[in-house]
Amino acid sequence: MIAMLLAGGQGSRLGVLTQKVAKPAVSFGGKYRIIDFPLSNCINSGVDTVGVLTQYQPLRLNAHIGIGIPWDLDRNVGGVTVLPPYEKSKGSDWYTGTANAIYQNLEYMENYNPEYVLILSGDHIYKMDYEVMLEYHKANNADVTIAAMQVPIEEASRFGIVITDDNNRITEFEEKPEHPRSNLASMGIYIFSWPVLRDALIKLSDEPGCDFGKHIIPFCHAAGKRIFAYEYNGYWKDVGTLGSYWEANMELIDIIPEFNLYEEYWKIYTKSDIIPPQFTSEKSKVERSIIGEGTEIYGEVSNSVIGAGVTIGEGAVVKDSIIMKGSVIGAGTFMDKAIVAEDVVIGENARIGVGEYAPSKYDPKVYQFDLVTIGERSTVPGGVTIGKNTAISGETTAEDYHGGILESGDYIIKAGGVQ
């Protein structure tokens, strides 16, 4: 079995966090990037040939994956291959849908002529043994197996919903139904028997924006193929919104974390930079937090996930926040419920995440949580006050804050950021 990992999405619901970086390359848990989870699942499951399909802002992702050494995927045969869209003799195409992206890489798959193809998404946090799913696929003599899990019925309309018979064979499939008739949701993880996938991709190759949920699965179903649901009941999180991304990070620091990064037998691998150990000064205070390597803490940190190489100044207080790699929090700054992207510089004595929640004036669909979101390489001057549900991106100066304040629900988005 070979794996095709879809990692080209922008993740627009993560707002300023994905302005300059693809969603699968966003930091997670102080040390990892989101794509580390499906890649680690592959190597832990014995899947050693992985094609990673990139498109939006791929540079950081490409540099992170490299030749796959951290995941033991640097191999002469198979291993990991980054597959960006490329120009072909008959005009070049961007990937227009999940299945279209796979179709454009038919040649890559044909090189391996696999028996089975595993289709994965690069933006979910979970641990799963794909080998067990493959055994299930074989035992049912299935053409397609879809990993599915029970979700609260009120959330079901966000997913592709499957309806199964007593043997878990899928009898109906509805993509994001308005009135769902089941709460068994597709996780966007599929195993196809190779001839079935190949045939469906070729037959639907002219379908605009060809997608697995909307086109390929219904096509296979209409053709009478054997499609089964593989029910998964472990931890799985789609970190597609700022709220779910913040929650998933916070769940890592629970007393008994629902998702455990410290398990011996199912390690999560990542590209690790060579950086010195953490330093906490005698005046610092750290409570229930994940602290990345090379981080220097001179202030107070509680209930937070702090990435590598972060500096938190003396007298600063950081609560319930996520601070990514290389950011600097000035002395005396107070921060509550903020997501700070990589290489951000925040001046001294700022107050961030204070006051009452207000709806967003920028993009209410994306910013609907009481979080302050600061995009990467942004600067925030010292002494300013920033309300809840706010967004900041770029190099901001004191003049951008009327009376030194950014009200709750407001935003400052400027071109560029600190280089």
Secondary structure, 3 states (H helix, E strand, C coil): CEEEEECCCCCHHHHHHHCCCCHHHCEECCCEECCHHHHHHHHHCCCCEEEEECCCCCHHHHHHHCCCHHHCCCCCCCEEEEECCCCCCCCCCCCCCHHHHHHCCHHHHHHHCCCEEEEEECCEEECCCHHHHHHHHHHCCCCEEEEEEECCHHHHHHCEEEEECCCCEEEEEEECCCCCCCCEEEEEEEEEEHHHHHHHHHHCCCCCCCCHHHHHHHHHHHCCCCEEEEECCCCEEECCCHHHHHHHHHHCCCCCCCCCCCCCCCCCCCCCCCCCCCEECCCCEEECCEECCCCEECCEEECCEECCCCEECCCCEEECCEECCCCEECCCCEEECEEECCCCEECCCCEEEECCCCCCCCCCCCCCCCCEEECCCCEECCCCEEECCEEEECECCHHHCECCEECCCCEEECCCCCC
